[in-house]
Amino acid sequence: MLARKYGVFVLALGTLTLLTVGCGGPKSDKLEMTGKVTLDGQPLQEGAITIEATDDKGGVDGGMITDGEYKVLTTPGDKLIKINATKVVGQKKTYNTPDSPTEDVVKEIIPPKYNTRSDIKVTVTADAASHDFTLESKK
């Protein structure tokens, strides 16, 4: 008898939870922005893309670039794009001791005009959520 009452309680609690939360969870207004990134005509092997809202319709989103491609969830609207990538240029000691471990010294390989001084702007909509970026390091 106790097991039956407990089972009814669990069933009622589960039903109440579904009615309160819903089956699909909260609806997101984010779109999947995708595209390709090249540097000097070659796919950018590894990097990061930052997508900043410029129209007060979202915040900052970002993701990784792998083998020249990215995929980021972002809100629709006007965006400022920043792209970064680094390469290892050496090693340095972590501490100033003889037995100190070493760490990588990295250098930004993307010119500032594509990140810290970026003026790359796009508009993300359901019909225009794919944007490719062609970067040049030599100009």
Secondary structure as GFF3:
##gff-version 3
##sequence-region A 1 139
A	DSSP	alpha_helix	2	21	.	.	.	ID=ss1
A	DSSP	beta_strand	31	39	.	.	.	ID=ss2
A	DSSP	beta_strand	42	43	.	.	.	ID=ss3
A	DSSP	beta_strand	46	53	.	.	.	ID=ss4
A	DSSP	beta_strand	60	66	.	.	.	ID=ss5
A	DSSP	beta_strand	69	74	.	.	.	ID=ss6
A	DSSP	beta_strand	77	84	.	.	.	ID=ss7
A	DSSP	beta_strand	86	93	.	.	.	ID=ss8
A	DSSP	beta_strand	102	108	.	.	.	ID=ss9
A	DSSP	three_ten_helix	112	114	.	.	.	ID=ss10
A	DSSP	beta_strand	120	124	.	.	.	ID=ss11
A	DSSP	beta_strand	133	135	.	.	.	ID=ss12
###
